[in-house]
Amino acid sequence: MRKIAVFISGEGSNAAKMLRNFSERDGIEVALVYSSKPNKNLKALCEQLGVVFHYSLWNETEKINLLDLCIKLSIDWVVLAGFLKLIPESFLAHFPNKIINIHPALLPKFGGKGMYGMHVHIAVIQAEEVESGITIHYVNGAYDEGQIIRQFRVSISDNETSETLSTKVRVLEHKYFSDTVAELVISAKN
C-alpha cells in the first residue's frame, strides 16, 4: 500500500476528490492532509474517512514538524493540490522525484511565483491564448519548473473570461489529477 500526503492552501476540492477516489482503490491511500489555512470541511471529510488532518502555519518549525509527521506516518509520496508554498530542500531530499504538483495552465507558460488561481487565468486570457489546461509535474526547488508528467488541454473560446476558463480548468483537474497520481504512484518501482 502506497501512502500519500496531500498538501493544500485553499478550499481543497482536488484533495477531497483524491480522498474519495483513493478510499475506493487498492494500492494507494491518503494518510495525511496538511493545510496551511483552516479548512473545516476538509477536516470533517478526513475525520469521516479516518485520515490524519493537520493544520498549521507554514513556518520553519512547522516544516520540520511536518516532515517528521510524514516520516512517522510512513508517507511514500507528497501531492501538492493547490499548495502555494515553496517546498523546502529537506522534503525534496527525503522524497526525491516523489513530490507531485498540479498547475492550472500549460507550463512552461504562466508559471512561477505568484502565478496561481485566478492570476493564471487572467494572464492566459490577456495573452490571447487559444488553449489552456492543467500541467501535472514533479516538484523541484523552484516554482513550476519540475519535469512535466502530463498535460491536459481545453480550448479557449472568443468570449472566454477568467471565470469561465477557471471552471473549464477545474473540470480537467477533477477529471484527471487523482487518476494520474494513482497511476504514477502505484506503478512506481519503489
Backbone bond lengths (Angstrom), bond angles and torsions (degrees), N, CA, C in turn:
res aa  C-N    CA-C-N  psi(-1)  N-CA   C-N-CA  omega(-1)  CA-C   N-CA-C  phi
1 M - - - 1.463 - - 1.520 109.02 -
2 R 1.329 117.11 123.09 1.459 122.29 176.57 1.523 108.87 -89.29
3 K 1.318 115.62 129.84 1.462 121.19 -179.63 1.521 109.60 -105.27
4 I 1.333 114.58 132.84 1.452 118.51 177.94 1.526 110.32 -120.21
5 A 1.329 113.89 153.90 1.458 122.18 170.44 1.517 106.23 -111.81
6 V 1.316 117.40 137.04 1.453 122.47 177.97 1.526 107.67 -113.12
7 F 1.328 116.73 125.75 1.462 122.77 179.78 1.528 108.48 -107.00
8 I 1.331 116.26 134.05 1.464 121.09 179.81 1.527 110.22 -134.54
9 S 1.337 114.55 160.25 1.458 121.27 172.30 1.520 111.74 -129.24
10 G 1.301 118.31 -5.12 1.460 121.49 -175.37 1.510 112.43 -123.46
11 E 1.336 115.51 -141.45 1.464 120.91 -176.17 1.523 113.18 -69.41
12 G 1.326 117.79 -28.76 1.455 120.76 174.82 1.520 115.43 85.54
13 S 1.336 118.38 28.74 1.469 119.34 -178.45 1.523 111.84 -66.34
14 N 1.330 117.80 -37.08 1.473 119.24 176.44 1.525 111.48 -69.43
15 A 1.319 116.63 -37.09 1.467 120.00 176.74 1.525 110.50 -63.67
16 A 1.329 116.91 -43.03 1.471 120.41 178.23 1.523 110.67 -61.97
17 K 1.326 116.55 -41.00 1.468 120.93 177.53 1.524 110.14 -60.45
18 M 1.333 117.45 -44.11 1.461 121.01 178.60 1.519 111.46 -64.88
19 L 1.320 116.54 -43.70 1.466 119.62 179.56 1.522 110.69 -56.09
20 R 1.314 116.63 -46.93 1.472 120.46 -179.21 1.533 111.24 -69.31
21 N 1.317 116.00 -44.24 1.461 121.39 -177.88 1.533 111.17 -63.94
22 F 1.324 116.93 -48.27 1.448 120.13 -174.98 1.525 112.79 -75.59
23 S 1.332 118.23 -20.16 1.470 119.53 176.89 1.528 110.72 -68.21
24 E 1.336 116.92 -16.41 1.465 121.78 179.91 1.521 112.82 -108.60
25 R 1.317 119.32 8.18 1.470 123.15 -177.91 1.514 110.98 -110.72
26 D 1.299 115.14 152.21 1.458 121.40 171.96 1.515 108.77 -92.15
27 G 1.313 117.08 145.26 1.457 121.99 172.36 1.509 116.36 92.05
28 I 1.331 118.17 -7.37 1.461 120.63 -178.42 1.518 109.35 -150.90
29 E 1.323 115.63 142.64 1.463 119.81 175.24 1.520 110.30 -148.69
30 V 1.322 115.31 148.59 1.461 120.72 170.41 1.521 105.62 -85.21
31 A 1.329 115.91 117.48 1.464 120.71 -179.66 1.519 112.34 -101.57
32 L 1.345 116.62 -17.23 1.462 121.01 -176.58 1.520 109.49 -151.89
33 V 1.327 115.70 136.26 1.460 121.94 168.01 1.519 106.23 -120.34
34 Y 1.343 115.47 123.67 1.454 121.34 175.91 1.517 108.58 -110.32
35 S 1.320 116.68 132.76 1.453 121.79 176.99 1.521 109.76 -124.52
36 S 1.336 115.10 133.24 1.468 119.37 177.50 1.527 111.30 -86.29
37 K 1.348 116.70 1.74 1.466 122.72 175.44 1.524 108.26 -137.53
38 P 1.318 118.42 154.01 1.465 119.62 176.75 1.534 110.53 -58.79
39 N 1.333 116.04 142.42 1.458 119.99 -179.61 1.528 108.48 -152.93
40 K 1.332 117.01 86.49 1.461 120.95 -174.57 1.518 112.81 -67.00
41 N 1.343 118.63 -32.66 1.463 119.93 179.93 1.522 112.03 -67.66
42 L 1.326 116.09 -44.86 1.467 119.11 179.32 1.523 110.71 -70.39
43 K 1.314 116.71 -35.54 1.464 119.94 176.22 1.527 110.01 -60.15
44 A 1.329 117.59 -43.12 1.476 121.58 179.43 1.520 110.81 -64.53
45 L 1.339 117.55 -40.70 1.467 120.10 178.16 1.526 110.72 -64.84
46 C 1.319 116.93 -40.57 1.474 120.49 176.93 1.529 110.73 -61.11
47 E 1.319 116.36 -44.52 1.468 119.92 178.97 1.522 110.60 -61.64
48 Q 1.312 117.24 -41.33 1.462 122.00 178.97 1.529 111.54 -62.11
49 L 1.341 117.16 -36.84 1.468 121.36 -176.66 1.530 113.32 -95.98
50 G 1.322 117.47 0.39 1.464 120.42 179.11 1.516 114.07 73.95
51 V 1.327 116.76 32.50 1.461 122.91 -179.30 1.522 108.73 -106.78
52 V 1.317 116.59 138.60 1.461 121.01 177.91 1.530 109.17 -67.85
53 F 1.335 116.34 127.35 1.456 122.12 174.82 1.517 106.97 -112.97
54 H 1.326 116.17 129.55 1.457 120.55 -177.69 1.527 108.65 -130.70
55 Y 1.319 116.11 121.35 1.460 121.52 175.57 1.520 108.94 -117.40
56 S 1.318 115.37 134.85 1.460 121.05 171.39 1.526 108.03 -166.57
57 L 1.304 115.87 164.89 1.457 120.49 175.13 1.524 108.72 -69.15
58 W 1.307 116.64 149.62 1.465 122.31 -179.96 1.526 107.73 -88.87
59 N 1.327 116.24 97.30 1.457 120.77 177.93 1.529 108.20 -136.23
60 E 1.322 117.60 178.32 1.473 120.46 -174.08 1.527 112.21 -60.46
61 T 1.325 117.51 -42.37 1.470 120.12 178.25 1.518 110.41 -64.01
62 E 1.318 117.04 -43.04 1.464 120.52 -178.66 1.521 112.17 -65.43
63 K 1.313 117.82 -35.52 1.464 120.42 178.22 1.533 110.07 -59.29
64 I 1.325 115.90 -42.41 1.472 120.66 178.57 1.525 109.63 -67.67
65 N 1.331 117.10 -46.80 1.470 121.02 179.98 1.523 111.73 -61.55
66 L 1.323 117.09 -39.30 1.459 120.77 -178.96 1.519 111.23 -69.12
67 L 1.319 117.83 -40.06 1.472 119.91 175.47 1.523 109.77 -63.02
68 D 1.321 117.76 -42.60 1.471 121.01 177.01 1.529 111.11 -60.58
69 L 1.339 117.48 -40.18 1.456 120.83 178.77 1.527 110.66 -65.95
70 C 1.321 117.27 -40.82 1.469 120.54 176.71 1.525 111.20 -60.61
71 I 1.324 116.33 -42.23 1.473 120.52 178.60 1.522 109.86 -65.77
72 K 1.333 117.50 -45.03 1.465 122.06 179.39 1.528 111.77 -59.21
73 L 1.339 117.47 -37.36 1.465 121.95 -179.05 1.533 112.86 -87.56
74 S 1.329 116.90 4.72 1.471 123.14 -179.76 1.529 112.45 56.61
75 I 1.319 115.31 44.46 1.460 121.05 178.44 1.529 109.14 -67.86
76 D 1.341 115.74 134.17 1.460 121.76 178.50 1.530 112.59 -97.59
77 W 1.332 117.21 -35.57 1.463 123.22 -176.15 1.531 109.41 -137.79
78 V 1.331 115.77 151.66 1.459 121.99 174.22 1.531 107.55 -118.29
79 V 1.320 115.79 132.77 1.460 121.82 179.45 1.525 108.52 -119.12
80 L 1.319 116.13 124.33 1.460 121.62 177.61 1.526 107.92 -95.31
81 A 1.315 115.99 114.58 1.464 121.60 -176.29 1.529 108.29 -119.83
82 G 1.335 114.90 77.19 1.456 118.97 -175.25 1.515 111.95 84.01
83 F 1.316 116.96 27.78 1.463 121.79 178.14 1.516 108.06 -90.81
84 L 1.325 117.60 125.58 1.458 121.78 -169.20 1.524 114.65 -100.84
85 K 1.301 117.84 4.59 1.465 120.32 -176.41 1.530 110.27 -100.13
86 L 1.324 115.60 151.45 1.460 120.98 176.66 1.528 108.92 -74.71
87 I 1.314 116.70 131.75 1.462 121.85 -178.45 1.529 109.25 -77.29
88 P 1.330 117.44 129.28 1.464 120.26 -177.21 1.527 112.78 -73.70
89 E 1.310 114.60 159.94 1.467 121.91 -179.20 1.532 112.00 -56.84
90 S 1.334 117.55 -33.97 1.471 119.77 -179.81 1.534 111.39 -60.35
91 F 1.329 117.73 -38.04 1.464 121.05 176.94 1.524 110.65 -71.29
92 L 1.324 117.04 -42.75 1.461 120.53 -179.98 1.526 110.74 -61.02
93 A 1.336 116.78 -38.43 1.462 120.67 179.39 1.527 111.33 -70.17
94 H 1.329 117.56 -38.33 1.468 120.59 -178.57 1.524 112.53 -76.88
95 F 1.334 117.47 -30.06 1.466 122.81 -178.59 1.527 110.44 -121.99
96 P 1.351 117.78 62.91 1.470 118.74 -177.49 1.529 111.09 -65.02
97 N 1.327 116.05 125.09 1.473 122.52 -178.32 1.527 112.42 55.93
98 K 1.321 116.30 29.32 1.462 121.22 178.76 1.528 111.59 -131.36
99 I 1.325 115.62 26.01 1.458 120.99 172.95 1.525 106.20 -122.64
100 I 1.326 115.91 123.36 1.461 122.67 -174.62 1.528 108.84 -117.55
101 N 1.328 115.99 141.65 1.461 121.55 178.45 1.523 109.47 -128.62
102 I 1.316 116.25 158.20 1.459 122.20 171.12 1.513 107.76 -119.66
103 H 1.340 114.84 139.19 1.465 120.67 179.16 1.524 108.36 -126.03
104 P 1.353 118.40 137.12 1.457 120.69 -174.53 1.528 114.75 -84.90
105 A 1.318 116.43 43.34 1.467 122.40 175.37 1.525 107.58 -162.60
106 L 1.321 115.85 174.18 1.463 121.48 179.90 1.526 108.81 -91.63
107 L 1.332 115.46 97.27 1.464 119.84 178.26 1.526 108.34 -65.76
108 P 1.324 118.19 151.26 1.454 127.54 15.52 1.533 114.86 -85.44
109 K 1.328 118.24 -4.43 1.463 119.54 177.45 1.527 110.36 -71.24
110 F 1.307 116.08 150.03 1.460 123.94 170.32 1.534 113.48 59.64
111 G 1.335 116.05 37.89 1.458 121.18 176.29 1.515 110.14 -118.63
112 G 1.308 115.63 178.64 1.455 121.62 176.48 1.514 112.65 106.10
113 K 1.313 114.86 178.49 1.457 121.47 -177.46 1.526 110.35 -58.21
114 G 1.318 116.33 132.84 1.456 121.97 178.92 1.521 114.61 85.55
115 M 1.333 117.28 -7.39 1.465 120.80 -179.67 1.530 108.27 -97.92
116 Y 1.319 114.74 89.39 1.460 121.21 178.61 1.522 108.06 -147.47
117 G 1.315 115.73 159.12 1.455 121.99 174.82 1.510 113.66 49.76
118 M 1.318 115.99 -135.61 1.460 121.86 -174.76 1.526 112.49 -63.41
119 H 1.354 117.99 -26.40 1.463 120.56 177.02 1.532 110.70 -56.71
120 V 1.332 116.08 -40.34 1.458 120.92 -179.77 1.521 110.17 -65.90
121 H 1.323 116.70 -48.67 1.471 120.18 -176.07 1.527 111.67 -64.32
122 I 1.318 117.11 -37.54 1.471 120.76 176.56 1.529 109.88 -62.80
123 A 1.331 116.84 -44.44 1.471 121.03 179.83 1.526 111.20 -63.27
124 V 1.317 117.54 -40.19 1.468 121.63 179.25 1.526 110.17 -63.37
125 I 1.323 117.21 -45.95 1.466 121.65 179.66 1.539 110.17 -64.01
126 Q 1.322 117.29 -45.07 1.465 120.86 -179.07 1.527 111.99 -63.79
127 A 1.339 117.07 -29.42 1.465 121.41 179.35 1.531 111.86 -81.75
128 E 1.328 116.15 -2.48 1.464 122.68 178.84 1.529 112.38 57.29
129 E 1.328 115.02 41.72 1.464 120.60 176.44 1.529 109.39 -68.61
130 V 1.330 116.76 154.82 1.466 120.97 178.01 1.528 111.68 -97.64
131 E 1.336 115.94 -12.08 1.456 119.71 176.49 1.524 109.84 -150.31
132 S 1.316 114.12 159.35 1.456 121.78 173.61 1.519 106.04 -143.04
133 G 1.308 116.66 -160.40 1.459 118.78 179.87 1.507 111.52 157.88
134 I 1.323 114.57 -150.52 1.460 120.87 178.11 1.526 109.44 -127.90
135 T 1.302 114.80 151.11 1.459 121.93 174.02 1.518 107.78 -124.42
136 I 1.314 116.07 125.04 1.459 122.72 173.40 1.523 104.81 -102.98
137 H 1.336 116.14 125.30 1.467 118.99 -173.55 1.522 111.26 -146.52
138 Y 1.335 114.53 160.74 1.460 120.24 172.74 1.523 108.52 -73.77
139 V 1.315 115.75 157.53 1.462 121.94 -179.80 1.521 109.29 -102.82
140 N 1.327 114.93 134.21 1.458 120.98 171.23 1.527 107.69 -121.04
141 G 1.290 118.82 -156.47 1.458 121.02 -175.49 1.517 115.67 -83.02
142 A 1.342 118.15 4.36 1.466 121.30 -179.34 1.533 109.20 -127.94
143 Y 1.327 115.78 154.98 1.465 119.92 179.17 1.535 110.75 -64.54
144 D 1.331 116.31 123.18 1.467 124.45 169.20 1.518 115.14 60.61
145 E 1.328 118.08 26.91 1.460 120.41 -178.92 1.524 113.39 -111.90
146 G 1.326 118.20 1.28 1.464 120.23 -179.76 1.523 112.08 -71.20
147 Q 1.319 114.95 163.43 1.471 121.80 -178.74 1.525 110.95 -56.02
148 I 1.331 115.47 132.28 1.460 121.22 179.39 1.525 110.14 -73.76
149 I 1.325 115.87 132.57 1.461 122.30 176.86 1.522 109.51 -93.83
150 R 1.326 116.43 -53.80 1.468 122.29 179.23 1.515 110.18 -153.31
151 Q 1.336 114.45 153.09 1.457 121.19 173.02 1.522 108.20 -130.47
152 F 1.321 115.60 144.49 1.458 122.70 175.71 1.520 106.50 -128.09
153 R 1.333 116.04 137.88 1.459 121.57 -168.69 1.522 112.69 -115.88
154 V 1.339 113.66 155.85 1.448 122.57 174.65 1.529 107.56 -141.71
155 S 1.337 115.82 140.45 1.467 120.45 178.49 1.526 110.69 -75.93
156 I 1.311 114.69 149.94 1.462 121.43 176.96 1.523 107.42 -106.30
157 S 1.305 116.56 125.14 1.459 120.94 -179.73 1.530 110.93 -81.29
158 D 1.323 116.37 166.47 1.469 121.31 -178.29 1.522 112.79 -62.02
159 N 1.331 116.24 -32.60 1.468 119.64 -178.03 1.538 112.22 -104.61
160 E 1.318 116.21 25.42 1.470 121.31 -178.46 1.525 110.66 -64.77
161 T 1.323 116.03 141.77 1.459 122.00 171.85 1.522 107.97 -116.08
162 S 1.306 116.14 167.26 1.468 118.54 177.66 1.529 110.57 -62.33
163 E 1.328 117.47 -32.56 1.471 120.92 179.60 1.529 111.76 -69.22
164 T 1.350 116.81 -44.31 1.472 118.52 179.71 1.520 110.80 -70.06
165 L 1.323 116.74 -34.70 1.465 119.91 176.82 1.528 110.43 -66.19
166 S 1.318 116.33 -40.42 1.461 120.65 177.37 1.527 110.70 -57.88
167 T 1.321 116.85 -42.72 1.466 121.28 179.09 1.528 110.71 -63.41
168 K 1.319 117.42 -44.21 1.475 121.05 179.32 1.533 111.00 -61.96
169 V 1.323 115.20 -43.30 1.471 119.91 -179.28 1.523 110.40 -66.59
170 R 1.330 117.95 -39.94 1.466 121.20 179.03 1.538 110.56 -61.42
171 V 1.327 117.31 -37.35 1.466 120.93 176.58 1.536 109.73 -60.59
172 L 1.328 117.16 -44.23 1.469 120.41 177.26 1.522 111.01 -61.41
173 E 1.323 116.68 -44.16 1.464 120.52 179.89 1.524 110.71 -56.82
174 H 1.320 116.29 -50.28 1.467 120.32 -176.86 1.521 111.91 -68.81
175 K 1.309 117.45 -29.06 1.463 120.77 -179.52 1.529 112.33 -77.24
176 Y 1.344 117.70 -38.47 1.465 119.94 -168.49 1.525 116.69 -114.46
177 F 1.318 119.02 -24.77 1.465 119.56 -169.98 1.530 112.69 -64.46
178 S 1.315 118.15 -54.58 1.470 118.83 -175.04 1.527 111.47 -65.49
179 D 1.335 118.46 -37.30 1.463 119.99 178.68 1.526 111.61 -66.56
180 T 1.337 116.94 -38.95 1.464 120.43 177.82 1.525 110.54 -64.98
181 V 1.325 117.16 -43.50 1.467 121.20 177.55 1.524 110.23 -60.73
182 A 1.324 116.98 -48.15 1.470 120.66 -179.00 1.524 111.20 -59.53
183 E 1.304 116.39 -46.83 1.474 120.70 179.95 1.519 110.99 -59.51
184 L 1.310 116.91 -45.04 1.460 121.97 -178.50 1.528 111.55 -66.81
185 V 1.324 116.64 -47.96 1.469 121.09 -176.27 1.531 111.29 -68.03
186 I 1.308 116.83 -45.12 1.477 119.86 -177.79 1.523 111.34 -66.98
187 S 1.330 117.83 -35.55 1.474 120.18 -177.36 1.521 113.42 -84.55
188 A 1.336 118.22 -7.92 1.462 121.27 179.79 1.524 110.83 -62.40
189 K 1.326 115.43 143.75 1.460 119.88 -176.95 1.515 114.20 -72.73
190 N 1.343 117.10 -28.02 1.472 118.92 178.35 1.506 111.32 -143.70
